[in-house]
Amino acid sequence: MSNQKRLGILTSGGDCPGLNAVIRAVLTYAIETHKWEVIGIPYSTQGLAQGQSIPLNTQTLKFRVIDPLLSTGGTILKSINKGSPQEAEILAGYRKLGLDALIAIGGDGSLAILRTLAQKGGWNLVGVPKTIDNDVALTERAVGFDTAVNTVTEALEKLSFTASSHDRVMIVEVMGRTAGHLALNAGIAGGADAILIPEIPYSIEGVCQKINRVREIFDRHHAIVIVAEGARTVSGDSKTYTDPSGEVRLRGIGEYVAQEICHVSKQKLECRVMVLGHIQRGGSPSAFDRLLASEFGKTAVDLVAQEQYDRMVAWQCGKVTSVSLEDVIAKGAALVNPNDSLVQIARALGIYVG
């Protein structure tokens, strides 16, 4: 393989802030330093199956006042977060586009699918972790998580004012799938009184006791409870709904907690439920996410230059490194350790976490 490479890049799975910043870093470094050709593949594997590509060059980075790729949320390459049955076409797409290597920005599910395809098709693949759930294994941080924590924290602060005005308990349901990282981090930063996550069992009585204790000690007649969408009921059931496309998705645990609080308190506690939903995926990336995305993008290009494939860039012990994609996928989703220091901090601050 010559030093002149044709590099593909795609985004897969749910969008999050910082994806464009990764694209920016890959594009700038690959073209300006290595003189490579870089093409974007729209709509992830769907674009591969159809042999679609978007030429990316320094014209993409032209700006007058602000750098749009650095500061804009979402992804200019678009994305899909569902599988495609066109495996043969996807495999052929890599060859059709004449790629020497592919940088894939995705979560644990997307990276697992793409690695399987890479193994079957003989692709040269490098992964970049992104997810507001922060549940990709072997990396302490993924692109998009910090911004989502900031978004949820701001929401908790705003909701505390209306909760205070009406002496209400605000139940805030946040994303995270089966991991509680987003709820735990934002709950501590946003001053929640209780944090309910999938990894730690809880009781409604415990939540009510915390709310009553706040009233008795601090004479504060409102409370904020943050609930991860993947948290289960006291009996161990998940709350889901079926969307118009027939997909079963997590939602409803907030309503369950609100109803149970009202029941256990014998209607003495008035609850309101807020499902933040996709607002958590939006907005401009935080400074940390811009820095992380830039380091991840640069390191991903370095891996391609060194022909170190089947790897994922990762954030460990305060610096960027790379890990085996095979190990990442074998490890499974990274969940909150019930003995984690953040859990201990929450409890030390008097937050109920089960």
Secondary structure, 3 states (H helix, E strand, C coil): CCCCCEEEEEECCCCCCCHHHHHHHHHHHHHHCCCCEEEECCCHHHHHHCCCCEEECHHHHCCCCCCHHHHCCCCCCCCCCCCCCCHHHHHHHHHHCCCCEEEEEECHHHHHHHHHHHHHHCCCEEEEEECCCCCCCCCCCCECHHHHHHHHHHHHHHHHHHHHHHCCEEEEEECCCCCCHHHHHHHHHCCCCEEECCCCCCCHHHHHHHHHHHHHHHCCCCEEEEEECCCCCCCCCCCEEECCCCCEEECCHHHHHHHHHHHHCCCCCCEEEEECHHHHHCCCCCHHHHHHHHHHHHHHHHHHHCCCCCEEEEEECCEEEEEEHHHHHHHCCCCCCCCCHHHHHHHHCCCECC
